[in-house]
Amino acid sequence: MMELIKGSIAKEIEDIFRRRAMEKYGYSKGAVSKALEAAIKLWLRYEYELGEEEEINNKAFEEIVGELEAKFPGVHAVIAKGKLVGVYKSLEEAMKISVKDGSSHRIIFKIGGKPTPKVRLGWRAKLKSVGAT
């Protein structure tokens, strides 16, 4: 069953939204509704209050991440129920263990894992003028 939600947005945003919805879902009836539903789902996924277990795990992470980086660089860790479950050589091992622990929320991360910096590759070349000078 579909429900109707009413609201107001700026005309410029509506125009862009309609155009992009039709580009993605086709120029047919229901394209805007599909795009709106996808947008709401995305918003709901990012805009929510943390549950109690999530808060406990985040706090535990903040407290021990420095110590873990010093002792176990490059391995994977699992935090659940506010405690370090363990450290593992591979992500696959960490995932297997975390599934068995039965908690509703867990944090699995690579210790010391920082995003790789983006590097611009290129060549230096001297430009020569073409044609008569």
Contact map, one row per residue, 1 for C-alpha under 8 A:
1110000000000000000000000000000000000000000000000000000000000000000000000000000000000000000000000000000000000000000000000000000000000
1111000000000000000000000000000000000000000000000000000000000000000000000000000000000000000000000000000000000000000000000000000000000
1111100000000000000000000000000000000000000000000000000000000000000000000000000000000000000000000000000000000000000000000000000000000
0111110000000000000000000000000000000000000000000000000000000000000000000000000000000000000000000000000000000000000000000000000000000
0011111000000000000000000000000000000000000000000000000000000000000000000000000000000000000000000000000000000000000000000000000000000
0001111100000000000000000000000000000000000000000000000000000000000000000000000000000000000000000000000000000000000000000000000000000
0000111110000000000000000000000000000000000000000000000000000000000000000000000000000000000000000000000000000000000000000000000000000
0000011111000000000000000000000000000000000000000000000000000000000000000000000000000000000000000000000000000000000000000000000000000
0000001111101100000000000000000000000000000000000000000000000000000000000000000000000000000000000000000000000000000000000000000000000
0000000111111100000000000000000000000000000000000000000000000000000000000000000000000000000000000000000000000000000000000000000000000
0000000011111110000000000000000000000000000000000000000000000000000000000000000000000000000000000000000000000000000000000000000000000
0000000001111111000000000000000000000000000000000000000000000000000000000000000000000000000000000000000000000000000000000000000000000
0000000011111111100000000000000000000000000000000000000000000000000000000000000000000000000000000000000000000000000000000000000000000
0000000011111111110000000000000000000000000000000000000000000000000000000000000000000000000000000000000000000000000000000000000000000
0000000000111111111000000000000000000000000000000000000000000000000000000000000000000000000000000000000000000000000000000000000000000
0000000000011111111100000000000000000000000000000000000000000000000000000000000000000000000000000000000000000000000000000000000000000
0000000000001111111110000000000100000000000000000000000000000000000000000000000000000000000000000000000000000000000000000000000000000
0000000000000111111111000000000100000000000000000000000000000000000000000000000000000000000000000000000000000000000000000000000000000
0000000000000011111111100000000000000000000000000000000000000000000000000000000000000000000000000000000000000000000000000000000000000
0000000000000001111111110000000000000000000000000000000000000000000000000000000000000000000000000000000000000000000000000000000000000
0000000000000000111111111100001101100000000000000000000000000000000000000000000000000000000000000000000000000000000000000000000000000
0000000000000000011111111111001100000000000000000000000000000000000000000000000000000000000000000000000000000000000000000000000000000
0000000000000000001111111110000000000000000000000000000000000000000000000000000000000000000000000000000000000000000000000000000000000
0000000000000000000111111100000000000000000000000000000000000000000000000000000000000000000000000000000000000000000000000000000000000
0000000000000000000011111111001001100000000000000000000000000000000000000000000000000000000000000000000000000000000000000000000000000
0000000000000000000011111111001000000000000000000000000000000000000000000000000000000000000000000000000000000000000000000000000000000
0000000000000000000001101111101000000000000000000000000000000000000000000000000000000000000000000000000000000000000000000000000000000
0000000000000000000001001111111000000000000000000000000000000000000000000000000000000000000000000000000000000000000000000000000000000
0000000000000000000000000011111100000000000000000000000000000000000000000000000000000000000000000000000000000000000000000000000000000
0000000000000000000000000001111111000000000000000000000000000000000000000000000000000000000000000000000000000000000000000000000000000
0000000000000000000011001111111111100000000000000000000000000000000000000000000000000000000000000000000000000000000000000000000000000
0000000000000000110011000000111111110000000000000000000000000000000000000000000000000000000000000000000000000000000000000000000000000
0000000000000000000000000000011111111000000000000000000000000000000000000000000000000000000000000000000000000000000000000000000000000
0000000000000000000010001000011111111100000000000000000000000000000000000000000000000000000000000000000000000000000000000000000000000
0000000000000000000010001000001111111110000000000000000000000000000000000000000000000000000000000000000000000000000000000000000000000
0000000000000000000000000000000111111111000000000000000000000000000000000000000000000000000000000000000000000000000000000000000000000
0000000000000000000000000000000011111111100000000000000000000000000000000000000000000000000000000000000000000000000000000000000000000
0000000000000000000000000000000001111111110000000000000000000000000000000000000000000000000000000000000000000000000000000000000000000
0000000000000000000000000000000000111111111000000000000000000000000000000000000000000000000000000000000000000000000000000000000000000
0000000000000000000000000000000000011111111100000000000000000000000000000000000000000000000000000000000000000000000000000000000000000
0000000000000000000000000000000000001111111110000000000000000000000000000000000000000000000000000000000000000000000000000000000000000
0000000000000000000000000000000000000111111111000000000000000000000000000000000000000000000000000000000000000000000000000000000000000
0000000000000000000000000000000000000011111111100000000000000000000000000000000000000000000000000000000000000000000000000000000000000
0000000000000000000000000000000000000001111111110000000000000000000000000000000000000000000000000000000000000000000000000000000000000
0000000000000000000000000000000000000000111111110000000000000000000000000000000000000000000000000000000000000000000000000000000000000
0000000000000000000000000000000000000000011111110000000000000000000000000000000000000000000000000000000000000000000000000000000000000
0000000000000000000000000000000000000000001111111000000000000000000000000000000000000000000000000000000000000000000000000000000000000
0000000000000000000000000000000000000000000111111100000000000000000000000000000000000000000000000000000000000000000000000000000000000
0000000000000000000000000000000000000000000000111110000000000000000000000000000000000000000000000000000000000000000000000000000000000
0000000000000000000000000000000000000000000000011111011000000000000000000000000000000000000000000000000000000000000000000000000000000
0000000000000000000000000000000000000000000000001111111000000000000000000000000000000000000000000000000000000000000000000000000000000
0000000000000000000000000000000000000000000000000111111100000000000000000000000000000000000000000000000000000000000000000000000000000
0000000000000000000000000000000000000000000000000011111110000000000000000000000011000000000000000000000110000000000000000000000000000
0000000000000000000000000000000000000000000000000111111111000000000000000000000000000000000000000000000011000000000000000000000000000
0000000000000000000000000000000000000000000000000111111111100000000000000000000000000000000000000000000000000000000000000000000000000
0000000000000000000000000000000000000000000000000001111111110000000000000000000011000000000000000000000000000000000000000000000000000
0000000000000000000000000000000000000000000000000000111111111000000000000000001111100000000000000000000011100000000000000000000000000
0000000000000000000000000000000000000000000000000000011111111100000000000000000001000000000000000000000000100000000000000000000000000
0000000000000000000000000000000000000000000000000000001111111110000000000000000001000000000000000000000000000000000000000000000000000
0000000000000000000000000000000000000000000000000000000111111111000000000000001001110000000000000000000000000000000000000000000000000
0000000000000000000000000000000000000000000000000000000011111111100000000000001000000000000000000000000000000000000000000000000000000
0000000000000000000000000000000000000000000000000000000001111111110000000000000000000000000000000000000000000000000000000000000000000
0000000000000000000000000000000000000000000000000000000000111111110000000000000000000000000000000000000000000000000000000000000000000
0000000000000000000000000000000000000000000000000000000000011111111100000000000000000000000000000000000000000000000000000000000000000
0000000000000000000000000000000000000000000000000000000000001111111110000000000000000000000000000000000000000010000000000000000000000
0000000000000000000000000000000000000000000000000000000000000111111111000000000000000000000000000000000000000000000000000000000000000
0000000000000000000000000000000000000000000000000000000000000001111111100000000000000000000000000000000000000000000000000000000000000
0000000000000000000000000000000000000000000000000000000000000001111111111000000000000000000000000000000000000010000000000000000000000
0000000000000000000000000000000000000000000000000000000000000000111111111000000000000000000000000000000000000011000000000000000000000
0000000000000000000000000000000000000000000000000000000000000000011111111000000000000000000000000000000000000000000000000000000000000
0000000000000000000000000000000000000000000000000000000000000000001111111000000000000000000000000000000000000000000000000000000000000
0000000000000000000000000000000000000000000000000000000000000000000111111110000000000010000000000000000000000010000000000000000000000
0000000000000000000000000000000000000000000000000000000000000000000111111110000000000000000000000000000000000011000000000000000000000
0000000000000000000000000000000000000000000000000000000000000000000000011111000000000000000000000000000000000111100000000000000000000
0000000000000000000000000000000000000000000000000000000000000000000000011111100000000011110000000000000000000110000000000000000000000
0000000000000000000000000000000000000000000000000000000000000000000000000111110000000011111001000000000000011110000000000000000000000
0000000000000000000000000000000000000000000000000000000000000000000000000011111000011111000001000000000000111110000000000000000000000
0000000000000000000000000000000000000000000000000000000000000000000000000001111100011110000001000100000001111000000000000000000000000
0000000000000000000000000000000000000000000000000000000010011000000000000000111111111100000000000000000001110000000000000000000000000
0000000000000000000000000000000000000000000000000000000010000000000000000000011111111000000000000100101011100000000000000000000000000
0000000000000000000000000000000000000000000000000000100110000000000000000000001111100000000000000000001011000000000000000000000000000
0000000000000000000000000000000000000000000000000000100111110000000000000000001111110000000000000000000000000000000000000000000000000
0000000000000000000000000000000000000000000000000000000010010000000000000000001111111000000000000000000000000000000000000000000000000
0000000000000000000000000000000000000000000000000000000000010000000000000000111101111100000000000000000000000000000000000000000000000
0000000000000000000000000000000000000000000000000000000000000000000000000000111100111110000000000000000000000000000000000000000000000
0000000000000000000000000000000000000000000000000000000000000000000000000000111000011111000000000000000000000000000000000000000000000
0000000000000000000000000000000000000000000000000000000000000000000000010011110000001111100001000000000000000000000000000000000000000
0000000000000000000000000000000000000000000000000000000000000000000000000011100000000111111011000000000000000000000000000000000000000
0000000000000000000000000000000000000000000000000000000000000000000000000011000000000011111010000000000000000000000000000000000000000
0000000000000000000000000000000000000000000000000000000000000000000000000011000000000001111111000000000000000000000000000000000000000
0000000000000000000000000000000000000000000000000000000000000000000000000001000000000001111111100000000000000100000000000000000000000
0000000000000000000000000000000000000000000000000000000000000000000000000000000000000000011111110000000000000000000000000000000000000
0000000000000000000000000000000000000000000000000000000000000000000000000000000000000001111111111000000000000000000000000000000000000
0000000000000000000000000000000000000000000000000000000000000000000000000001110000000011011111111100000000010000000000000000000000000
0000000000000000000000000000000000000000000000000000000000000000000000000000000000000000001111111110000000010000000000000000000000000
0000000000000000000000000000000000000000000000000000000000000000000000000000000000000000000111111111000000000000000000000000000000000
0000000000000000000000000000000000000000000000000000000000000000000000000000000000000000000011111111100000000000000000000000000000000
0000000000000000000000000000000000000000000000000000000000000000000000000000010100000000000001111111110001000000000000000000000000000
0000000000000000000000000000000000000000000000000000000000000000000000000000000000000000000000111111110000000000000000000000000000000
0000000000000000000000000000000000000000000000000000000000000000000000000000000000000000000000011111110000000000000000000000000000000
0000000000000000000000000000000000000000000000000000000000000000000000000000000100000000000000001111111000000000000000000000000000000
0000000000000000000000000000000000000000000000000000000000000000000000000000000000000000000000000111111100000000000000000000000000000
0000000000000000000000000000000000000000000000000000000000000000000000000000000110000000000000000000111111000000000000000000000000000
0000000000000000000000000000000000000000000000000000100000000000000000000000000000000000000000000000011111000000000000000000000000000
0000000000000000000000000000000000000000000000000000110010000000000000000000000110000000000000000000001111100000000000000000000000000
0000000000000000000000000000000000000000000000000000010010000000000000000000011110000000000000000100001111110000000000000000000000000
0000000000000000000000000000000000000000000000000000000011000000000000000000111100000000000000000000000011111000000000000000000000000
0000000000000000000000000000000000000000000000000000000000000000000000000001111000000000000001100000000001111100000000000000000000000
0000000000000000000000000000000000000000000000000000000000000000000000000001110000000000000000000000000000111110100000000000000000000
0000000000000000000000000000000000000000000000000000000000000000000000000111100000000000001000000000000000011111100000000000000000000
0000000000000000000000000000000000000000000000000000000000000000100110011111100000000000000000000000000000001111100000000000000000000
0000000000000000000000000000000000000000000000000000000000000000000010001100000000000000000000000000000000000111110000000000000000000
0000000000000000000000000000000000000000000000000000000000000000000000000100000000000000000000000000000000001111111000000000000000000
0000000000000000000000000000000000000000000000000000000000000000000000000000000000000000000000000000000000000001111100000000000000000
0000000000000000000000000000000000000000000000000000000000000000000000000000000000000000000000000000000000000000111110000000000000000
0000000000000000000000000000000000000000000000000000000000000000000000000000000000000000000000000000000000000000011111000000000000000
0000000000000000000000000000000000000000000000000000000000000000000000000000000000000000000000000000000000000000001111100000000000000
0000000000000000000000000000000000000000000000000000000000000000000000000000000000000000000000000000000000000000000111110000000000000
0000000000000000000000000000000000000000000000000000000000000000000000000000000000000000000000000000000000000000000011111000000000000
0000000000000000000000000000000000000000000000000000000000000000000000000000000000000000000000000000000000000000000001111100000000000
0000000000000000000000000000000000000000000000000000000000000000000000000000000000000000000000000000000000000000000000111110000000000
0000000000000000000000000000000000000000000000000000000000000000000000000000000000000000000000000000000000000000000000011111000000000
0000000000000000000000000000000000000000000000000000000000000000000000000000000000000000000000000000000000000000000000001111100000000
0000000000000000000000000000000000000000000000000000000000000000000000000000000000000000000000000000000000000000000000000111110000000
0000000000000000000000000000000000000000000000000000000000000000000000000000000000000000000000000000000000000000000000000011111000000
0000000000000000000000000000000000000000000000000000000000000000000000000000000000000000000000000000000000000000000000000001111100000
0000000000000000000000000000000000000000000000000000000000000000000000000000000000000000000000000000000000000000000000000000111110000
0000000000000000000000000000000000000000000000000000000000000000000000000000000000000000000000000000000000000000000000000000011111000
0000000000000000000000000000000000000000000000000000000000000000000000000000000000000000000000000000000000000000000000000000001111100
0000000000000000000000000000000000000000000000000000000000000000000000000000000000000000000000000000000000000000000000000000000111110
0000000000000000000000000000000000000000000000000000000000000000000000000000000000000000000000000000000000000000000000000000000011111
0000000000000000000000000000000000000000000000000000000000000000000000000000000000000000000000000000000000000000000000000000000001111
0000000000000000000000000000000000000000000000000000000000000000000000000000000000000000000000000000000000000000000000000000000000111
